[in-house]
Amino acid sequence: MLLPFIGPALLLNIAIVLVPSVATVVLAFFEWSGLDVPRFVGIKNFVTVLTESLFLRAVAHNIVWTAIFLTVPIAMGLLGAELLRRTKRELFQPIYFFPVILPVVVIGLIWRYIYHPTRGLGKILGVSLLGQPSTALFAIAFANIWAWWGFLCAVFYSATQGIPHDLYEAATLDGATGWQEFRYITLPQILPTLTFMEVMTIIWSFQVFDWIWVTTQGGPAGATELLATLLYKRAFYAYKMGEASAIGVCISLFGLAGVGLYYYLARRGAEI
Amino acid sequence: MTRSFRSGGLFSQVVLLILALYSFFPLYIALSASLKSRADLFANPLGLPKELYFTNYVQAFEVGNLKQAFFNSGLLAAGAVLGVLLTAIPAAYALAKIPFKGSSFLVGYYFFCTTIPAQLFIIPLYLAFSRFGLTNSLFGLVLVYIAIFSPFAILLMRSYFMNIPNELLEAALIDGASMLQAFWRIVFPVARPGVITTVVIVAMWSWNNFLLPLTFLNQERVMPVTVRLGMLMGKWSAAWELIMASAILGALPVALLFAFLHRRFIAGLAGTGLKG
């Protein structure tokens, strides 16, 4: 009786997500172009990948990306949520959220125009923010933050809706300032949500692909190469399925390691 | 300042307004650029259009061959929505209402699935799909969409199904209603908001997805809007008014959906804290 209910979804999931995910881990120990016969090579792919400067730079870029997204959009989301809670001006929420639902390709095209050195804002700024290695990664992150912070704002605002009103009323009677209300009521009350979003941010930050692909494809001169773009090029341009799989395994491990580190720091009270 | 700040006064509202302008500014740039003539855009990249040049949209649609792309994206979204509903509703119902061994493990597994990156399975999946002739096939990609979007749909709809009192179901079953009748008459009406939320979010994710069609569909006849838009840059490197018009056309279906159902989008995504 149970199988007709859970069977179809589970079967499709096993065939398309679970088995290929396990296959990636296996494939990481083989050399394969996708056409010839796979050859077992032990940990060679991992050695090759981990000693490559391209890979190490991509890891560094992913870490920078993670650091940006753990702080800037989270702070913006908290600010927006706290002000929405105070003013009850909920009509702002869909405005902040709208960029979140747009296709990344569309946002990428818009910001490429904005950053364009001789056409958009770039004309006024006199620089090509996407074209020079020192600013490209930050320019993409800036565009991504624009389309991301509204999501966090909505998540945090929805969490504040569960906070009992009398906490704020008591604080008002005690003459608490706006900052004190946020620091001693809102923040501790939504801490589980905040922690959850920080953990998800780490996982998501190591998966970023679309934002890079629709803006710079990893350029200029590898300045915006992330693990996911490196994997894509390795698999579908260079046909090195084993090395690409090794990168895929690393992306997942970095996500896991990030989460582990986060919990470790949170327990020691070093964060938040 | 402290007083007005605390009481949700002027200062807070000004900050909220600034944030709204920040959210709106890039959209204004794109919209105004898409409505300018090429000469107007070149001379005046940031200001309002001198006259509204709607022909950019017609030209973008025709020259960019967006008609086929829209059709493909529409089919992908419709297929994914239908497939997700057909597979996720029964699964969500079972996980909410039928106690069985491994039920909570399965819930945990589906949550885990929502965090798995496509990069972890895309290589073997691509190799298998190309062997079975499922690349360059809309049907093949719909199968992938169903598989990767259904965990979210199952978790979301399960939370609605769990609110239905067991007594209500039992009463219906005792009255001789079949399982399917009980589901249709009692469960579905209660879960309707969850179902609508699932529909709009799965439609949006299917329409917006880029990495999967980029990998699985590389012939022009099957390309969806997102992949097509990604290729336009090289084609029209200087015609920014056409690029912006195509970008806006490509976002229009999800933008319209959001205009009517933004509550469902926000509840479904922000309420769960998952982005899929």
Interface residues (C-beta under 8 A of the other chain):
Chain A: M1 L2 P4 F5 I6 P8 A9 L10 L12 N13 A15 I16 V17 V19 P20 S21 A23 T24 L27 G34 M76 L79 G80 L83 L84 R86 T87 K88 R89 F92 Q93 P94 I95 Y96 F97 F98 P99 V100 I101 L102 P103 V104 V105 V106 I107 L109 I110 W111 R112 Y113 I114 H116 R119 G120 L121 K123 I124 W146 G150 F151 A154 V155 Y157 S158 T172 A176 T177 G178 E181 T193 F196 M197 M200 I203 W204 F206 Q207 F209 D210 W213 V214 L227 A228 L231 Y232 A235 F236 M241 A244 S245 I247 G248 V249 I251 S252 G255
Chain B: T2 F5 R6 S7 G8 S12 Q13 V15 L16 L19 A20 Y22 S23 F24 P26 L27 I29 A30 A33 L41 F42 P45 L46 L86 T87 A88 P90 A91 Y93 A94 L95 I98 F100 L106 Y110 C113 T115 I116 P117 A118 Q119 L120 F121 I122 I123 P124 L125 Y126 L127 A128 L143 V144 I146 A147 I148 S150 P151 I154 M204 W207 N208 F210 L211 L214 T215 V225 T226 L229 G230 L232 M233 W240 I243 M244 S246 A247 I248 G250 A251 V254 A255 F258 H262 F265 I266 L269 A270 G271 G273 L274 K275
